[in-house]
Amino acid sequence: MQKLINEPADAVVESLEGLQLAYPHLLRVSFSPHYVARVDAPVRGKVSVISGSGSGHEPLNVGYVGRGMLDAACPGAIFTSPTPDQYLAATRAVEGGAGVLYIVKNYMGGVLNTEMALELAREEGYDVASVLVKDDVAVEAAHNRRGMGAAVLVEKIAGAAAEAGRPLAEVTRLAQRASDQARSMGVALSSCTVPSVGRPTFDLPADQMELGVGIHGEPGRLRLPLAKADTVVEMLAEAILKDMAVRPGTSVLAMVSGLGATPQHELFIVFRRLHAFLQAHGLVVARCLVGNYVTSLDMAGCMVTLLQLDPELIALWDAPVHTPALTWGV
């Protein structure tokens, strides 16, 4: 195992320590229990937006804490959902009197823990709502779909609505709309290695790829011979468009996220073909992101996410944001 770590058991804490040292003007970190909060929280009269996931997916979610996005993020252990007490502590730290929205990825542990956190927060008198992100079209049954790249887009839309002073019901409605209108699919060219395990999560020969892989190394739809970038992009985009059933002329946000070990050079090759493919299908690529936004430690590969846009969602996407991983309009 070749990793820039000290002891595997210390990796999450030491990463959070480094995050705090790098961005003291944007966020503060609690270590007991773990959560990351925007430095000016609580913001009185504003809905607070909180998200969480296992560590190892950075910049998701800790990198999206700041003005115009998340008020707090709860990082679990590597690939392990945060606990209810993390969500509750974060809620106490950032709630500003206008309620709280939890953004939840559709993984069993995450769903169960946030359900418990919702109950505990409501028992303490907080007004709390939640939105479930389940955008992975590699899973055919819609209710079982994993939360993937759409989490970033939902967090940005919700954060902008909250920053604009919209009430909890409205922030929840807009976040739900963004979740409903987004789809993702990923491809792995290698496995990832969890530090505490010290070996690849799954075996993937160098001449093969896993189409539809999850961000924890969950199996995909198919294991296929490695193909050229354009062919891979078409496989991902075709599956997404088939599920979205969007009309020609529709505006979309197209995101290409690396999974941790794919260079930006290759991600631009992917986006080049994705852009042409979407245009050929009559879609307007109105906004885009290309980079590492949802990762899986050191996995090679990428994820394509499409969000169907409308004027309201475009305005919220374009609204100012200032976080470690996303910044514009400030």
C-alpha positions as CSV (number, residue, x, y, z in Angstrom):
1,M,0.0,0.0,0.0
2,Q,1.5,3.3,-1.1
3,K,-0.2,6.2,0.6
4,L,0.8,9.5,2.2
5,I,-0.5,8.6,5.6
6,N,1.0,7.9,9.1
7,E,-1.2,5.4,10.9
8,P,-4.3,4.2,9.2
9,A,-6.3,4.7,12.4
10,D,-5.3,8.4,12.4
11,A,-6.0,9.2,8.8
12,V,-9.4,10.8,9.2
13,V,-8.4,13.0,12.2
14,E,-5.2,14.1,10.6
15,S,-7.0,15.0,7.4
16,L,-9.5,17.1,9.3
17,E,-6.6,18.8,11.2
18,G,-5.1,19.7,7.8
19,L,-8.4,21.0,6.5
20,Q,-8.8,23.2,9.5
21,L,-5.3,24.6,9.1
22,A,-5.8,25.3,5.4
23,Y,-9.2,27.0,5.6
24,P,-9.5,28.8,9.0
25,H,-11.2,31.7,7.3
26,L,-14.0,29.4,6.0
27,L,-14.6,26.7,8.5
28,R,-14.0,25.3,12.0
29,V,-13.7,21.6,12.9
30,S,-15.1,19.8,15.9
31,F,-13.3,16.6,16.9
32,S,-15.6,15.2,19.5
33,P,-17.8,14.3,17.7
34,H,-16.5,15.1,14.2
35,Y,-18.2,17.8,12.2
36,V,-17.1,20.7,10.1
37,A,-19.0,24.0,10.4
38,R,-18.8,27.3,8.5
39,V,-16.8,29.7,10.5
40,D,-19.7,32.2,10.9
41,A,-22.3,29.7,12.0
42,P,-25.0,29.9,13.3
43,V,-26.3,32.5,10.8
44,R,-29.5,33.9,12.5
45,G,-32.7,33.6,10.5
46,K,-31.2,31.4,7.8
47,V,-32.1,27.7,7.1
48,S,-29.1,25.5,7.9
49,V,-28.0,22.9,5.4
50,I,-26.1,19.8,6.7
51,S,-24.8,16.9,4.8
52,G,-22.6,13.9,5.7
53,S,-20.9,10.8,4.3
54,G,-18.0,8.6,5.1
55,S,-14.6,10.0,4.7
56,G,-12.6,9.1,1.5
57,H,-14.9,11.0,-0.9
58,E,-13.3,14.4,-0.5
59,P,-14.1,17.1,-1.3
60,L,-17.5,15.6,-0.5
61,N,-18.8,16.9,2.0
62,V,-16.3,18.8,4.1
63,G,-15.0,20.7,1.1
64,Y,-18.5,22.2,0.5
65,V,-18.8,23.9,3.8
66,G,-19.1,27.7,3.5
67,R,-21.2,30.6,2.4
68,G,-23.7,29.6,-0.2
69,M,-23.5,25.9,0.3
70,L,-23.3,23.8,3.5
71,D,-23.5,25.1,7.0
72,A,-22.0,21.9,8.3
73,A,-20.7,18.5,7.1
74,C,-20.4,15.3,9.2
75,P,-17.5,13.1,8.1
76,G,-17.7,9.4,9.2
77,A,-14.8,7.0,9.2
78,I,-13.5,5.9,5.8
79,F,-16.6,4.8,3.7
80,T,-18.7,4.7,6.9
81,S,-21.8,6.8,7.5
82,P,-21.7,9.5,10.2
83,T,-23.4,8.7,13.5
84,P,-26.6,10.3,14.7
85,D,-24.7,12.1,17.5
86,Q,-22.5,13.8,14.8
87,Y,-25.6,15.2,13.0
88,L,-27.1,16.3,16.3
89,A,-24.0,18.1,17.4
90,A,-23.7,19.8,14.1
91,T,-27.3,20.8,14.3
92,R,-26.8,22.4,17.7
93,A,-23.8,24.2,16.4
94,V,-25.2,25.8,13.2
95,E,-29.0,26.0,13.6
96,G,-29.9,29.7,13.4
97,G,-33.6,29.6,14.2
98,A,-35.0,28.9,10.7
99,G,-34.8,25.1,10.7
100,V,-32.4,22.6,9.3
101,L,-32.2,20.5,6.1
102,Y,-30.3,17.2,6.1
103,I,-29.1,16.1,2.6
104,V,-28.9,12.3,2.7
105,K,-27.2,9.9,0.2
106,N,-29.1,6.7,-0.4
107,Y,-27.0,4.2,1.5
108,M,-28.5,2.0,4.2
109,G,-26.3,3.2,7.1
110,G,-26.6,6.8,6.1
111,V,-30.4,6.6,5.8
112,L,-30.8,4.9,9.1
113,N,-28.5,7.2,11.0
114,T,-30.0,10.3,9.6
115,E,-33.5,9.0,10.5
116,M,-32.4,8.6,14.1
117,A,-30.8,12.1,14.0
118,L,-34.0,13.6,12.7
119,E,-35.9,12.0,15.6
120,L,-33.4,13.2,18.2
121,A,-33.3,16.8,16.7
122,R,-37.1,17.0,16.7
123,E,-37.2,15.8,20.3
124,E,-35.0,18.8,21.1
125,G,-37.4,21.1,19.4
126,Y,-35.6,21.7,16.1
127,D,-37.5,22.0,12.8
128,V,-35.7,19.5,10.6
129,A,-36.4,18.2,7.1
130,S,-34.5,15.9,4.8
131,V,-33.9,15.2,1.1
132,L,-32.7,11.8,-0.2
133,V,-30.2,11.8,-3.1
134,K,-30.4,8.6,-5.3
135,D,-29.2,9.3,-8.7
136,D,-27.2,6.3,-9.8
137,V,-28.8,4.8,-12.9
138,A,-26.5,1.8,-12.7
139,V,-29.1,0.4,-10.2
140,E,-32.3,-0.3,-12.1
141,A,-34.7,-0.2,-9.1
142,A,-35.2,3.6,-8.4
143,H,-35.7,3.2,-4.7
144,N,-32.4,1.3,-4.3
145,R,-30.3,3.8,-6.3
146,R,-27.1,5.0,-4.7
147,G,-26.3,8.6,-4.0
148,M,-23.6,9.8,-6.3
149,G,-22.6,13.0,-8.0
150,A,-26.0,14.7,-7.6
151,A,-25.2,15.2,-4.0
152,V,-22.8,18.1,-4.9
153,L,-25.5,19.7,-7.1
154,V,-28.3,19.3,-4.6
155,E,-26.1,20.8,-1.8
156,K,-25.3,23.8,-4.0
157,I,-28.9,24.5,-4.9
158,A,-30.1,24.1,-1.3
159,G,-27.3,26.2,0.0
160,A,-28.1,29.0,-2.4
161,A,-31.7,28.9,-1.6
162,A,-31.0,29.0,2.2
163,E,-28.5,31.9,1.7
164,A,-31.2,33.8,-0.1
165,G,-33.4,33.6,3.0
166,R,-35.9,31.2,1.7
167,P,-37.9,29.2,4.3
168,L,-37.3,25.6,5.2
169,A,-40.2,24.3,3.1
170,E,-38.9,26.1,0.0
171,V,-35.3,25.1,0.5
172,T,-36.5,21.5,0.8
173,R,-38.7,21.7,-2.3
174,L,-35.8,23.1,-4.4
175,A,-33.3,20.5,-3.1
176,Q,-35.8,17.7,-3.8
177,R,-36.4,19.1,-7.4
178,A,-32.6,19.1,-8.0
179,S,-32.4,15.5,-6.7
180,D,-35.3,14.3,-8.8
181,Q,-33.9,15.9,-12.0
182,A,-30.3,14.5,-11.7
183,R,-28.8,11.2,-12.8
184,S,-25.3,9.8,-12.6
185,M,-23.2,6.8,-13.7
186,G,-19.6,5.9,-13.0
187,V,-16.9,3.7,-14.4
188,A,-13.9,2.3,-12.5
189,L,-10.5,1.5,-14.1
190,S,-9.0,0.3,-10.8
191,S,-10.1,-0.5,-7.3
192,C,-9.5,1.8,-4.3
193,T,-7.5,0.8,-1.2
194,V,-9.0,1.5,2.2
195,P,-6.0,2.4,4.6
196,S,-7.2,0.1,7.4
197,V,-7.5,-2.8,5.0
198,G,-4.3,-2.2,3.1
199,R,-5.3,-4.0,-0.2
200,P,-7.6,-3.2,-3.1
201,T,-11.3,-3.5,-2.3
202,F,-11.9,-5.6,-5.4
203,D,-9.8,-7.2,-8.2
204,L,-9.9,-5.5,-11.5
205,P,-7.5,-6.7,-14.2
206,A,-5.6,-4.0,-16.0
207,D,-7.4,-4.7,-19.3
208,Q,-10.9,-4.5,-17.9
209,M,-13.2,-1.8,-16.5
210,E,-16.2,-1.9,-14.2
211,L,-19.2,0.0,-15.7
212,G,-21.6,1.5,-13.2
213,V,-19.4,1.1,-10.2
214,G,-20.4,2.7,-6.8
215,I,-18.2,5.2,-5.0
216,H,-17.3,2.5,-2.4
217,G,-16.3,0.0,-5.0
218,E,-19.7,-1.6,-5.2
219,P,-20.2,-3.8,-8.3
220,G,-21.4,-2.1,-11.4
221,R,-23.7,-3.2,-14.2
222,L,-21.0,-4.9,-16.3
223,R,-17.3,-5.8,-16.3
224,L,-16.1,-5.1,-19.8
225,P,-12.8,-5.0,-21.7
226,L,-11.2,-1.6,-21.4
227,A,-12.4,0.7,-24.1
228,K,-11.4,4.1,-25.6
229,A,-12.5,7.2,-23.7
230,D,-15.2,8.2,-26.3
231,T,-16.8,4.7,-26.1
232,V,-16.9,4.8,-22.3
233,V,-18.5,8.2,-22.3
234,E,-21.1,7.1,-24.7
235,M,-22.0,4.1,-22.5
236,L,-22.4,6.3,-19.4
237,A,-24.3,9.1,-21.2
238,E,-26.6,6.8,-23.1
239,A,-27.7,5.1,-19.8
240,I,-28.3,8.4,-18.2
241,L,-30.3,9.9,-21.0
242,K,-32.4,6.8,-21.4
243,D,-33.4,7.2,-17.7
244,M,-33.9,11.0,-17.8
245,A,-36.0,11.0,-20.9
246,V,-35.3,14.7,-21.6
247,R,-36.6,16.5,-24.6
248,P,-34.3,18.2,-27.2
249,G,-33.7,21.8,-26.3
250,T,-33.4,21.0,-22.6
251,S,-30.7,22.8,-20.7
252,V,-28.5,20.6,-18.5
253,L,-25.6,20.9,-16.1
254,A,-22.9,18.4,-17.0
255,M,-20.5,17.3,-14.3
256,V,-17.5,15.0,-14.9
257,S,-15.9,14.0,-11.6
258,G,-12.8,12.0,-11.2
259,L,-12.9,9.2,-8.6
260,G,-9.5,10.1,-7.1
261,A,-6.8,8.8,-9.3
262,T,-7.7,10.1,-12.8
263,P,-5.8,13.2,-13.9
264,Q,-7.5,16.4,-15.0
265,H,-6.0,15.8,-18.5
266,E,-8.1,12.7,-18.9
267,L,-11.2,14.3,-17.4
268,F,-11.2,17.0,-20.1
269,I,-11.0,14.3,-22.7
270,V,-14.1,12.8,-21.2
271,F,-15.9,16.1,-21.1
272,R,-15.0,16.8,-24.7
273,R,-16.9,13.7,-25.8
274,L,-19.7,14.2,-23.3
275,H,-20.3,17.8,-24.6
276,A,-20.5,16.6,-28.2
277,F,-22.7,13.7,-27.3
278,L,-25.2,15.9,-25.5
279,Q,-25.3,18.4,-28.3
280,A,-25.9,15.7,-30.8
281,H,-28.9,14.7,-28.8
282,G,-30.3,18.2,-28.9
283,L,-29.4,19.2,-25.3
284,V,-27.9,22.5,-24.2
285,V,-24.9,22.2,-21.9
286,A,-25.7,25.4,-20.0
287,R,-23.3,24.8,-17.0
288,C,-20.5,22.3,-16.3
289,L,-18.0,21.1,-13.7
290,V,-14.9,19.1,-14.6
291,G,-12.6,17.9,-11.8
292,N,-12.6,15.9,-8.6
293,Y,-15.8,16.6,-6.8
294,V,-16.9,13.1,-5.5
295,T,-14.1,10.7,-5.1
296,S,-13.4,7.2,-3.9
297,L,-10.0,7.4,-2.3
298,D,-7.5,6.4,-5.0
299,M,-9.9,4.8,-7.5
300,A,-9.2,5.5,-11.2
301,G,-12.2,6.3,-13.3
302,C,-14.9,8.9,-13.5
303,M,-18.5,9.7,-12.9
304,V,-20.8,11.6,-15.2
305,T,-23.7,13.5,-13.7
306,L,-26.4,15.4,-15.5
307,L,-28.9,17.8,-14.0
308,Q,-31.9,19.0,-15.9
309,L,-32.0,22.8,-15.5
310,D,-34.7,25.5,-15.5
311,P,-34.3,29.2,-14.9
312,E,-34.8,29.0,-11.1
313,L,-32.2,26.2,-10.8
314,I,-29.7,28.1,-13.0
315,A,-30.1,31.2,-10.8
316,L,-29.4,29.2,-7.7
317,W,-26.5,27.5,-9.3
318,D,-25.0,30.8,-10.3
319,A,-25.5,32.4,-6.9
320,P,-22.2,33.2,-5.0
321,V,-20.5,30.4,-3.2
322,H,-17.3,30.4,-1.1
323,T,-16.1,27.0,0.1
324,P,-12.8,25.1,-0.1
325,A,-13.9,23.2,-3.2
326,L,-16.3,25.6,-5.0
327,T,-15.9,29.4,-5.2
328,W,-17.4,31.9,-7.5
329,G,-19.3,35.2,-7.5
330,V,-17.5,36.5,-4.4
